[in-house]
C-alpha cells in the first residue's frame, strides 16, 4: 500500500482541490478517472483487510450490525455533525445522537462530581 501511495502525485493525496495541467488533460481523456478509481479500489481493499484500519471504523449504534462503516461511504453512512460518530443512513433518524448523549452525561457527571 505504501508503494502505491508513494507512486502518486502528492497533491492528489494531500490537496484534493489542486490539479496540475496534466490532471486536467487526464480528466478530458478519462485517464484521471481510471487512475483515481484504481487508487480508491486499492485503498479500500487495504482498509477492509487491515486489522488496524478496521479498528478505526465505526459500528452503527442504532442497529448494532457487526459491519464496520467509515465516514467516506457517503451513499450509505451518515456522520454526526457534533461528535463525528457514523451510522447507516437507513438507520439514522432525527433523534439525538446516542454518542453525543453519552458524552454529555459523562461531562455533566464530571462537573457535578467536581462540585460535590
Secondary structure, DSSP 8 states (H G I E B T S, - for coil): -HHHHHTS-HHHHH-TT---HHHHHHHHHTHHHHHHHHHHHHHHHHHHH-HHHHTTSEE-TTT--S-EE-TT-TTTEEE-TTT--EEETTT--SS--HHHHHHHHHHHHHHHHHH-
